[in-house]
Amino acid sequence: MTAPDDNAALVVDARGMRCPWPALRLARAMRDASQVLLLADDPQAGREVAALAGEHGWRIEADDAPERWRVRR
């Protein structure tokens, strides 16, 4: 299932990377994108992403699938 805005989201695949790398990749991607779909399988990634989003005022929408976060400005 693909939502219309999926085409606009930049996908950052950080699977296999340990924290803080997924959060660092997300921060770098958000420099140029208004929304990012982050794929990360490190158990700490959710907490790191939430902290980073809180610092920058970004919104996080958890995806139905585990290990996926849609982050928007």
C-alpha positions in Angstrom: 0.0 0.0 0.0 1.5 3.3 -1.1 0.1 6.6 0.1 0.3 9.6 -2.4 2.8 11.4 -0.2 5.2 8.3 -0.1 6.7 9.7 -3.4 7.7 12.9 -1.6 9.4 11.2 1.3 13.1 10.7 1.2 13.9 7.1 2.3 16.8 6.7 4.6 17.8 3.0 5.0 19.8 2.8 8.2 19.1 -0.9 8.8 22.1 -2.7 10.2 23.5 0.5 11.6 23.9 0.9 15.4 22.9 4.1 17.2 23.7 6.9 16.9 24.1 6.3 13.1 20.4 6.1 12.2 19.7 9.4 14.0 22.7 11.0 12.4 21.6 9.9 8.9 18.1 11.2 9.7 19.5 14.6 10.7 21.5 14.9 7.6 18.6 13.9 5.4 16.3 16.5 7.1 18.7 19.3 6.1 17.3 19.1 2.5 14.0 17.2 2.9 10.7 18.2 4.4 9.9 14.6 5.2 11.9 11.4 5.6 11.0 7.8 5.9 13.6 6.2 8.2 14.2 2.5 8.2 16.3 1.4 11.2 16.5 -1.9 13.1 18.6 -0.9 16.1 16.4 -1.2 19.2 17.6 2.2 20.4 16.6 4.0 17.2 13.1 4.9 18.3 14.4 6.7 21.4 17.2 8.4 19.5 14.8 9.5 16.7 12.3 10.8 19.3 15.0 12.8 21.1 16.3 14.3 17.8 12.8 15.2 16.6 12.0 16.9 19.9 15.1 19.0 19.7 14.2 20.2 16.2 10.4 20.4 16.5 9.9 17.6 13.9 6.8 15.4 13.9 7.1 11.7 14.0 4.5 9.4 12.6 5.1 5.7 13.4 4.4 3.5 10.5 2.3 0.3 10.8 5.5 -1.7 10.1 8.0 -1.9 12.9 11.3 -0.2 12.5 9.9 2.6 10.3 9.4 6.2 11.2 8.0 9.0 9.0 9.5 12.3 10.2 8.2 15.6 9.0 8.9 19.3 9.5 
